[in-house]
Amino acid sequence: MEAKSKPKSKLHLLSIIWGLIFTSFMLLVLGSKIIIAIIEDGPQFLSEIPESFSTWDDPIPYFITYIIGYAVIWWKPLWGSIIIILGSIFYVIMAGIDGPPIFAAPGFLVGALYLINWFVVRKNQTNVA
């Protein structure tokens, strides 16, 4: 007998679609910047990445944190969304309000959508049981 899978909620689909759109944008904008910097500067750029985590003036630490959080979301939605949300908040606090919201606000929305979806799924599972 074939097991029927539940259809995904609209919130879940919205989370996936927005997450993929924003992640693709981040990969195109900052991923290409990182690749170009690695090709041009090589080891010098790679040695500067840990230093950039102390200042967060450059969006690369946020990009790395976001990608780690987004990868974690696929296995542990709660933890991945928390990583993205905290990374977004930390990025705005550390880098200031001048330029970061262009990356932090949509990233925060990705984390928030997945977090809300996690709460809805968990609530539905407890109501069914």
ABEGO torsion letter per residue (X at the ends): XBBBBBBBBAAAAAAAAAAAAAAAAAAAAAAAAAAAAAAAAEAAAAAAAAAAAAAGABAAAAAAAAAAAAAAAAABAAAAAAAAAAAAAAAAAAAEAAAAAAAAAAAAAAAAAAAAAAAAAAAAAAAAX
